[in-house]
């Protein structure tokens, strides 16, 4: 279960809805340094990654999660782990991550991300 939680936390971090995002200026500078070795010209600015959610998409994502109905005892209260003003998850437990990864995330992201992601 802890491996699933680590995977879930990293995946939600890539989408920008949990913790800190991995797409930082330092990471982009490292990529530019790697491309310089390959002979490719570095780009000064690259937009956000195709899998990163915009503010509007985060709003839709969390509204979708809050509107989902699940059977009693299936999972903890989703409203307790979502911080709506910051548009982030908080206090995720292992079972919450398991339910999010297997049941809720595919449904909530289906209409938000482009086909190639």
N, C-alpha and C positions, 0 to 999 in steps of 0.2 A: 504494500500500500504506500510505503514511503517513496518508492521509485515513481509510482503514479503521481504522487503529490509533487515531487520535484519536476516531473515532466509537465504537469499541469501549470505549475507556477512559471516555468520557463515559457510555455506556450502563451499564457495570458500576459506575460511580460512582453513578448514579441508583439502582441496586439495592442499593448499599451493600456491594459485595463487592470493590471496588478503590479504593484511594486514599481521598480524603475525599469525603463525600457533599455534594451541592449543596443539600440541604434543611437549612439552618441557621436559627437564630433571627433572624439579621440579614435573611436573605431573606424570612422570614415578616413581619418588621416592615416591610420595603419593600412587601410586598403589602398589608398593612394600611393603609399610607399611601396607596397607590393606590386602595384601596376607599373610604377616607374622602373622597377627591375625588369619587367617584361617588355619594356619599350613602348607601352601605351601611354598616351598623354593623360595627365590627371585632370579631372573635372573639379572646378571650384565648388559648385553647389549641385547636389543631387537632391531631388525632392524626397519626400517620405517614401518608404518602401510600399510596394503594392499591397502588402498584407496589413499595414498599419491602419487603424481605424481613425477616421476624422471625428471631430466633436459631434457632428450630427449622427454619424454611424454609431458612436458610443451611446448616444441618447436612445436611438432605436434599439440597440443591443440590450441595454439595461431595462428599457420599458418592456421588451419582449420577455426577458427573464422574470421580471416582476409580475407579468400577467399570466405566467404559466401556472397551471393547477396540477398538483401531484397528489397521490394518495397519502393518507395519514400514515406517518411512520416511514415513508419512503426516503425522505431526506430532511435535513434541518430547515428551518425557516429561511428561505432565500432572502427575504427582506432584512434579516439580521446580518448577512454577510456582504450586502451591497451598500456602499456609501454613495448615494445619488448626487449630493452636491459636488463631490470630487470625481464622480464617474469611475470608481475603482471598487475592487473587491477588498474586503478586510477580514481578518481572522479566519482564514480558510483552514479547515481540518482535513484530514486524509479522506474521510468518507465524502465530504463536500466536493473535494477535487475529483473523486471517482465519479460521482453523479454528474458533475459539470462536464467532465471529459466524455463520458459514455452516452449521456442522455440529453443534456441541455445545450451544450455548445454546438453540436451539428444543426440543431433546429434554429437556434438564435442567429447563427452566422450564415445560414443558407442563402438568404437574399442580400446580404451585405457585401460580401467579397466578390471580386471578379472571377470569371470562370477559370482563369489560369492559376489561381491560388489553391 
